[in-house]
Amino acid sequence: MPIPDGERDRIELTMLRERMMFEDWKPDLLEELSQFFAAEVLKRMTHPDTTRCPQKFYNVQKNVLYSGAPKAEAKGAADISAITPPELWPLRKRGHLMTLGLRESLMRLDWHTGNTTVSYRVVAPSMVLAFADPKKPTVPVVVIECVERTAKSGENLGKTIWTRETWDIRDPKVPVRKVEAQDKINGQSEWRDVTADYPVNPEDPGAYPYMRKNGTGIFPWVMYHAEVTDQLWSWGEQRELVDGSLKVGALWTLWFHGCRDCSHPQRAAIDLETPSAARVTEGARPVDWIPMDQSSILMLYSKKDRNGRLETMAPAMNPKEFADAIQSYAAGLAQEAGINDADLQVGGSTGMSGYAIVVSRDGLRRAWAAQVPAATMGDQQLLATAAALANAYGGTALPEDPAAYTINYVEVGRSPEEVKADLEEMRELEDRGVAGPLDTMQKVYPTLSRDGAIGKLVDIARQKVDIEAAMVAAG
C-alpha cells in the first residue's frame, strides 16, 4: 500500500514494537547483534536471547486497567447489554496492552445482520493510515485499513491479496466506504474499486453501511491513546525503550554465550602444538578451532628441542557480575516506560525469580491512575459509537453522547501485607490522637468517600449488634 511521506517511519517503528510485544523479534535482534560483534564472533552465538524484553515486560506489568471487568453505566439507560457483550472487556484488555506498547490502538465496531449485540475488533496502528479533523486533532475522521482478503474477481481470482479499505466521515451526510485492490489494468498496476466484492451489508452493497435515522453516517472506528495528548499519533514517544530493549537482548545473548564458552578457566599451550585443527572463515579473518567435549582427550606435541607446558588463565567472564550489570541497565529503562525507580524491585526479592524486574503494587497503582483519563475518553467514545449502531439496527434507545457514559475501573488490590502495615500505622496514629476511625477506613479502602466510610463503619457496628442478638437468642 502506498505510504504517504512522514508515515513510513511511524509504521516501521510501530511494527518493530508490535513484533516485540506479540510476535517474533529474533530477526531484529540478529540485526542488532551484527552491529555489536564481528561476523566470526557472531557465528558462535547460536542462541539469540529474546526472553527478556523491557519493551514487553514493563508494558505487560502496567496493563492493569482491565484486570477486572469495569462497571459501565449510561445515564438514563438501565440496560446496556447490547453494547457490552461478554467479549468486550477481554478485548479491551488486549487492546489496552497494544495501546501501552505501541502508543495507540484502534477498535473497529460492526453490527451484523441477525446479531443482538455490537461486535468489536482490535486493530493495530501499523495496519492503518488515519487522518483527523483539525478541530479535533485526536479523533480520526478518515481511516484506511490494510486488509488481507481472498480475491473474488480480477486476475488474482481465488488468491490471497492485500486490499485497502477506506472509511471517510469528513462529510457526515455523504460518508464514504470503499475497498480497493491492485490489479493490472492495460498492463499497468493500478488500484481497482472492488467494494461490491466485499460488502458490509449484502442487502445493499453499494451504500454506506451504517447510517443514523437522521441521515448522517456512523463512523465505526475509535482510536485509543496511551496518554491524553493533542495529536493523532504519539508514535515517537518512548522509542528509547525500544532501542534499549534491543541492546538488552544483545547483552543477554552475550551473557548466554559467555556462560557457555567464557565462564571456565582458559588453557594456554606454550611450545606445544596440536596435530590438526579445522579452519573456518567468517568475515575477513580465518579462525582455527578444535571441536571437543567432556570426554575428549587432546593430544599435544612438544615443539622440537623445547619443553612445552600448559598454563591456566582465569575465566574471561564472571556470569553473576555480568548479569547484575545487564539487569541494572534494564532497570534503568524503567523511566522510559513511565515507571519510577522507587517502584521497581530488581532481582532476588521475596517471591521473585533470581533475575526478575517487578513493578511494586504502589507503582502499579500509580500506573493505573495515570492510564484512567485517556482510557476513559476512548471507552466513552466506544460505547457512544456502539450505541449509535445499536439504536439504528438493534432497536435500542441508548444515549449517543460519550459524556453520558460512566466507566469505573477495578483498582489494583492491596496485598494482605500492605493492609496489615496500613492498619498498624493507623492504630498508632489513633493512639496518639492524630487520626480517627474514618481515616483508618479510608486508608484501607482508598476509593471510599467520607460518607461511604461512615456507612461502612455503621454497617460494621450493626453486624456486631446482630451477632450479639443472635447469640443471646441461641442461649
SEDRENTOR-710967 format. One line per field, with one value per residue (C-alpha): residue in one letter; x, y, z. Coordinates in steps of 0.02 Angstrom, whole numbers. Example, Ala and Ser with C-alpha at 12.3 -4.5 7.8 and 13.67 -1.06 7.14 Angstrom:
2
residuo a | s;
X 615 | 684;
Y -225 | -53;
Z 390 | 357;
end
This chain:
475
residuo m | p | i | p | d | g | e | r | d | r | i | e | l | t | m | l | r | e | r | m | m | f | e | d | w | k | p | d | l | l | e | e | l | s | q | f | f | a | a | e | v | l | k | r | m | t | h | p | d | t | t | r | c | p | q | k | f | y | n | v | q | k | n | v | l | y | s | g | a | p | k | a | e | a | k | g | a | a | d | i | s | a | i | t | p | p | e | l | w | p | l | r | k | r | g | h | l | m | t | l | g | l | r | e | s | l | m | r | l | d | w | h | t | g | n | t | t | v | s | y | r | v | v | a | p | s | m | v | l | a | f | a | d | p | k | k | p | t | v | p | v | v | v | i | e | c | v | e | r | t | a | k | s | g | e | n | l | g | k | t | i | w | t | r | e | t | w | d | i | r | d | p | k | v | p | v | r | k | v | e | a | q | d | k | i | n | g | q | s | e | w | r | d | v | t | a | d | y | p | v | n | p | e | d | p | g | a | y | p | y | m | r | k | n | g | t | g | i | f | p | w | v | m | y | h | a | e | v | t | d | q | l | w | s | w | g | e | q | r | e | l | v | d | g | s | l | k | v | g | a | l | w | t | l | w | f | h | g | c | r | d | c | s | h | p | q | r | a | a | i | d | l | e | t | p | s | a | a | r | v | t | e | g | a | r | p | v | d | w | i | p | m | d | q | s | s | i | l | m | l | y | s | k | k | d | r | n | g | r | l | e | t | m | a | p | a | m | n | p | k | e | f | a | d | a | i | q | s | y | a | a | g | l | a | q | e | a | g | i | n | d | a | d | l | q | v | g | g | s | t | g | m | s | g | y | a | i | v | v | s | r | d | g | l | r | r | a | w | a | a | q | v | p | a | a | t | m | g | d | q | q | l | l | a | t | a | a | a | l | a | n | a | y | g | g | t | a | l | p | e | d | p | a | a | y | t | i | n | y | v | e | v | g | r | s | p | e | e | v | k | a | d | l | e | e | m | r | e | l | e | d | r | g | v | a | g | p | l | d | t | m | q | k | v | y | p | t | l | s | r | d | g | a | i | g | k | l | v | d | i | a | r | q | k | v | d | i | e | a | a | m | v | a | a | g;
X 0 | 75 | 131 | 121 | 275 | 304 | 207 | 342 | 445 | 289 | 237 | 411 | 439 | 262 | 288 | 451 | 361 | 223 | 346 | 425 | 255 | 163 | 269 | 445 | 579 | 729 | 775 | 778 | 893 | 1008 | 1020 | 1065 | 1194 | 1277 | 1310 | 1389 | 1503 | 1613 | 1541 | 1663 | 1611 | 1425 | 1437 | 1463 | 1315 | 1189 | 1052 | 992 | 900 | 729 | 663 | 698 | 625 | 595 | 477 | 365 | 384 | 363 | 206 | 133 | 151 | 74 | -78 | -185 | -332 | -439 | -380 | -561 | -713 | -752 | -927 | -1005 | -1166 | -1265 | -1364 | -1549 | -1523 | -1537 | -1487 | -1333 | -1303 | -1325 | -1160 | -1067 | -1059 | -953 | -804 | -793 | -684 | -564 | -539 | -511 | -378 | -283 | -314 | -250 | -89 | -69 | -103 | 30 | 161 | 126 | 64 | -102 | -228 | -396 | -562 | -673 | -860 | -990 | -1171 | -1201 | -1372 | -1456 | -1348 | -1417 | -1255 | -1117 | -960 | -786 | -613 | -442 | -338 | -152 | -100 | 32 | -108 | -193 | -173 | -281 | -319 | -404 | -513 | -401 | -536 | -521 | -340 | -351 | -507 | -491 | -618 | -531 | -461 | -379 | -351 | -239 | -339 | -292 | -432 | -469 | -489 | -665 | -630 | -489 | -326 | -295 | -463 | -459 | -288 | -247 | -222 | -199 | -334 | -356 | -522 | -563 | -689 | -716 | -837 | -772 | -944 | -1065 | -1207 | -1104 | -996 | -885 | -835 | -726 | -622 | -482 | -364 | -214 | -234 | -152 | -260 | -198 | -31 | -11 | -30 | -173 | -297 | -466 | -627 | -689 | -813 | -953 | -849 | -838 | -1000 | -1035 | -1221 | -1258 | -1435 | -1371 | -1188 | -1163 | -1223 | -1128 | -1170 | -1200 | -1321 | -1418 | -1603 | -1564 | -1466 | -1288 | -1157 | -1091 | -901 | -863 | -687 | -621 | -439 | -359 | -207 | -80 | -100 | -201 | -122 | -164 | -104 | -173 | -10 | 121 | 222 | 389 | 365 | 467 | 567 | 718 | 635 | 631 | 814 | 863 | 767 | 868 | 1028 | 966 | 931 | 1107 | 1185 | 1088 | 1140 | 1321 | 1292 | 1225 | 1373 | 1491 | 1415 | 1441 | 1613 | 1697 | 1650 | 1779 | 1968 | 2059 | 2206 | 2357 | 2486 | 2665 | 2787 | 2653 | 2553 | 2406 | 2414 | 2271 | 2132 | 1981 | 1986 | 1827 | 1821 | 1696 | 1707 | 1884 | 1979 | 2003 | 1980 | 2064 | 1971 | 1961 | 1787 | 1792 | 1676 | 1697 | 1758 | 1887 | 2074 | 2175 | 2342 | 2480 | 2659 | 2813 | 2899 | 3071 | 3209 | 3089 | 2997 | 2815 | 2696 | 2514 | 2460 | 2289 | 2210 | 2064 | 1887 | 1855 | 1684 | 1601 | 1420 | 1342 | 1430 | 1389 | 1206 | 1193 | 1262 | 1136 | 994 | 1046 | 1044 | 871 | 805 | 870 | 750 | 601 | 599 | 573 | 424 | 349 | 396 | 486 | 646 | 572 | 431 | 549 | 600 | 752 | 808 | 808 | 664 | 537 | 425 | 532 | 645 | 831 | 840 | 665 | 617 | 447 | 346 | 284 | 99 | 116 | 195 | 53 | -74 | 13 | 15 | -171 | -213 | -109 | -199 | -377 | -401 | -352 | -439 | -598 | -604 | -583 | -710 | -840 | -820 | -826 | -989 | -1069 | -1023 | -1088 | -1249 | -1273 | -1258 | -1375 | -1503 | -1501 | -1502 | -1550 | -1698 | -1623 | -1633 | -1462 | -1377 | -1257 | -1165 | -998 | -1021 | -1175 | -1066 | -977 | -841 | -775 | -615 | -567 | -423 | -261 | -295 | -193 | -95 | -128 | 45 | 2 | -165 | -82 | 53 | -78 | -183 | -33 | 15 | -163 | -182 | -26 | -92 | -262 | -174 | -81 | -244 | -196 | -314 | -488 | -589 | -641 | -458 | -419 | -567 | -516 | -336 | -388 | -522 | -450 | -598 | -724 | -788 | -812 | -997 | -951 | -828 | -961 | -1083 | -952 | -921 | -1109 | -1130 | -990 | -1073 | -1240 | -1158 | -1090 | -1261 | -1346 | -1219 | -1239 | -1428 | -1417 | -1303 | -1424 | -1571 | -1474 | -1439;
Y 0 | 169 | 258 | 448 | 549 | 551 | 390 | 263 | 297 | 282 | 117 | 39 | 85 | 29 | -138 | -164 | -129 | -247 | -388 | -362 | -363 | -501 | -587 | -648 | -513 | -629 | -559 | -384 | -446 | -530 | -365 | -278 | -413 | -385 | -206 | -270 | -410 | -462 | -595 | -730 | -698 | -689 | -858 | -942 | -855 | -987 | -939 | -758 | -720 | -640 | -696 | -532 | -385 | -224 | -160 | -308 | -346 | -166 | -140 | -310 | -267 | -95 | -171 | -169 | -59 | -204 | -340 | -349 | -303 | -117 | -66 | 38 | 136 | 251 | 399 | 364 | 183 | 36 | -99 | -75 | -260 | -230 | -134 | -229 | -412 | -532 | -518 | -328 | -307 | -452 | -371 | -205 | -283 | -342 | -178 | -82 | -183 | -136 | 46 | 47 | -42 | 40 | 208 | 193 | 60 | 58 | -31 | -73 | -92 | -185 | -235 | -396 | -449 | -563 | -506 | -432 | -350 | -246 | -340 | -272 | -300 | -238 | -163 | -125 | 52 | -22 | -80 | 88 | 264 | 389 | 573 | 690 | 844 | 993 | 1047 | 880 | 826 | 667 | 596 | 517 | 556 | 451 | 276 | 171 | -8 | -134 | -297 | -469 | -549 | -682 | -605 | -627 | -552 | -494 | -578 | -643 | -731 | -855 | -797 | -706 | -521 | -362 | -231 | -57 | -14 | 171 | 244 | 432 | 531 | 707 | 747 | 652 | 674 | 598 | 465 | 350 | 168 | 99 | -60 | -64 | -199 | -189 | -265 | -242 | -130 | -103 | -176 | -57 | -97 | 10 | 15 | -57 | -24 | -193 | -128 | -233 | -392 | -358 | -277 | -249 | -253 | -386 | -320 | -150 | -175 | -5 | 105 | 166 | 26 | 120 | 267 | 353 | 385 | 571 | 531 | 550 | 414 | 317 | 304 | 128 | 168 | 227 | 269 | 244 | 341 | 292 | 463 | 620 | 721 | 848 | 744 | 597 | 497 | 492 | 351 | 436 | 431 | 301 | 249 | 245 | 96 | 5 | 42 | -8 | -171 | -218 | -185 | -287 | -433 | -418 | -412 | -564 | -657 | -614 | -672 | -840 | -858 | -811 | -938 | -1073 | -1026 | -900 | -938 | -1076 | -1064 | -1050 | -1162 | -1095 | -1206 | -1140 | -1226 | -1356 | -1388 | -1493 | -1613 | -1530 | -1402 | -1354 | -1185 | -1083 | -918 | -790 | -612 | -562 | -673 | -863 | -948 | -1112 | -1216 | -1393 | -1461 | -1551 | -1618 | -1676 | -1850 | -1790 | -1812 | -1676 | -1737 | -1606 | -1620 | -1528 | -1425 | -1489 | -1458 | -1370 | -1420 | -1370 | -1330 | -1287 | -1131 | -1089 | -917 | -852 | -859 | -720 | -680 | -685 | -733 | -659 | -491 | -477 | -525 | -395 | -263 | -307 | -307 | -135 | -71 | -147 | -71 | 98 | 87 | 91 | 280 | 272 | 159 | 289 | 196 | 275 | 192 | 183 | 73 | -66 | -225 | -295 | -475 | -589 | -514 | -623 | -715 | -663 | -761 | -727 | -602 | -527 | -344 | -320 | -161 | -140 | -132 | 53 | 77 | -18 | 90 | 245 | 171 | 130 | 308 | 379 | 270 | 311 | 481 | 426 | 257 | 338 | 454 | 306 | 195 | 333 | 361 | 173 | 149 | 302 | 239 | 65 | 145 | 231 | 62 | -25 | 114 | 113 | -77 | -156 | -52 | 14 | 191 | 216 | 386 | 430 | 565 | 500 | 605 | 503 | 351 | 318 | 185 | 128 | 27 | -106 | -38 | -130 | -229 | -214 | -364 | -434 | -370 | -194 | -194 | -258 | -124 | 13 | -46 | -48 | 127 | 193 | 111 | 202 | 366 | 337 | 302 | 467 | 557 | 618 | 502 | 432 | 280 | 369 | 400 | 216 | 159 | 270 | 212 | 30 | 70 | 218 | 229 | 262 | 439 | 510 | 464 | 291 | 267 | 319 | 195 | 57 | 91 | 96 | -71 | -149 | -88 | -160 | -328 | -335 | -296 | -427 | -559 | -520 | -529 | -695 | -767 | -712 | -789 | -951 | -957;
Z 0 | -45 | 114 | 121 | 166 | 353 | 384 | 343 | 500 | 608 | 530 | 537 | 720 | 765 | 678 | 773 | 937 | 885 | 850 | 1021 | 1107 | 1015 | 882 | 839 | 850 | 833 | 659 | 735 | 874 | 747 | 655 | 819 | 858 | 689 | 746 | 908 | 851 | 707 | 594 | 654 | 836 | 796 | 709 | 878 | 962 | 915 | 1039 | 1021 | 1185 | 1161 | 1331 | 1423 | 1331 | 1431 | 1295 | 1333 | 1518 | 1577 | 1474 | 1519 | 1704 | 1678 | 1591 | 1749 | 1699 | 1633 | 1753 | 1807 | 1702 | 1726 | 1778 | 1638 | 1660 | 1546 | 1607 | 1579 | 1521 | 1640 | 1514 | 1403 | 1367 | 1180 | 1178 | 1316 | 1258 | 1363 | 1247 | 1257 | 1411 | 1372 | 1201 | 1284 | 1396 | 1243 | 1155 | 1306 | 1307 | 1124 | 1167 | 1302 | 1196 | 1027 | 1096 | 1002 | 954 | 865 | 889 | 742 | 775 | 672 | 679 | 584 | 521 | 648 | 795 | 954 | 1011 | 933 | 882 | 913 | 839 | 897 | 755 | 764 | 712 | 598 | 482 | 459 | 397 | 489 | 471 | 593 | 584 | 630 | 753 | 845 | 814 | 920 | 836 | 662 | 527 | 392 | 420 | 283 | 341 | 253 | 249 | 184 | 83 | -47 | -219 | -288 | -458 | -571 | -619 | -441 | -426 | -280 | -219 | -58 | -89 | 10 | -4 | 66 | 145 | 164 | 286 | 268 | 377 | 342 | 275 | 389 | 265 | 123 | 208 | 104 | 120 | -19 | -44 | -172 | -236 | -350 | -522 | -690 | -798 | -976 | -924 | -777 | -592 | -528 | -386 | -436 | -342 | -276 | -146 | -221 | -189 | -1 | 59 | 244 | 205 | 71 | 50 | -9 | -57 | -138 | 5 | 157 | 280 | 442 | 445 | 583 | 562 | 539 | 380 | 447 | 440 | 590 | 592 | 658 | 718 | 887 | 921 | 1092 | 1153 | 1286 | 1366 | 1341 | 1203 | 1069 | 922 | 825 | 839 | 977 | 899 | 935 | 1123 | 1220 | 1067 | 1185 | 1270 | 1104 | 1067 | 1244 | 1228 | 1075 | 1172 | 1321 | 1204 | 1132 | 1306 | 1369 | 1211 | 1251 | 1431 | 1373 | 1255 | 1396 | 1517 | 1388 | 1321 | 1436 | 1617 | 1643 | 1658 | 1492 | 1448 | 1354 | 1270 | 1267 | 1149 | 1114 | 957 | 903 | 758 | 661 | 676 | 574 | 488 | 469 | 377 | 440 | 379 | 334 | 457 | 464 | 633 | 683 | 810 | 879 | 924 | 1093 | 1226 | 1406 | 1355 | 1229 | 1253 | 1167 | 1100 | 1112 | 1050 | 1110 | 980 | 929 | 1057 | 1179 | 1337 | 1315 | 1456 | 1490 | 1582 | 1657 | 1639 | 1741 | 1666 | 1542 | 1618 | 1789 | 1746 | 1904 | 1893 | 1708 | 1738 | 1877 | 1759 | 1623 | 1750 | 1810 | 1631 | 1601 | 1762 | 1704 | 1557 | 1676 | 1669 | 1481 | 1517 | 1634 | 1794 | 1941 | 2001 | 2176 | 2110 | 2050 | 2137 | 2049 | 2068 | 2217 | 2316 | 2403 | 2280 | 2131 | 2018 | 2029 | 1887 | 1881 | 1871 | 1953 | 1971 | 2150 | 2189 | 2231 | 2061 | 1978 | 2069 | 2004 | 1829 | 1846 | 1894 | 1751 | 1624 | 1677 | 1589 | 1412 | 1428 | 1491 | 1341 | 1224 | 1312 | 1319 | 1132 | 1101 | 1197 | 1117 | 942 | 987 | 1049 | 880 | 793 | 917 | 903 | 713 | 688 | 854 | 904 | 1066 | 1133 | 1212 | 1232 | 1092 | 1190 | 1258 | 1415 | 1460 | 1500 | 1664 | 1674 | 1843 | 1827 | 1953 | 2056 | 2092 | 2250 | 2408 | 2469 | 2645 | 2695 | 2637 | 2728 | 2887 | 2879 | 2849 | 2997 | 3113 | 3058 | 3081 | 3253 | 3309 | 3242 | 3327 | 3492 | 3475 | 3439 | 3264 | 3166 | 3187 | 3129 | 2969 | 2924 | 2954 | 2849 | 2703 | 2716 | 2699 | 2567 | 2468 | 2349 | 2489 | 2508 | 2683 | 2677 | 2613 | 2756 | 2882 | 2803 | 2814 | 2998 | 3034 | 2944 | 3047 | 3208 | 3151 | 3113 | 3290 | 3363 | 3254 | 3302 | 3488 | 3472 | 3382 | 3516 | 3653 | 3559 | 3541 | 3728;
end
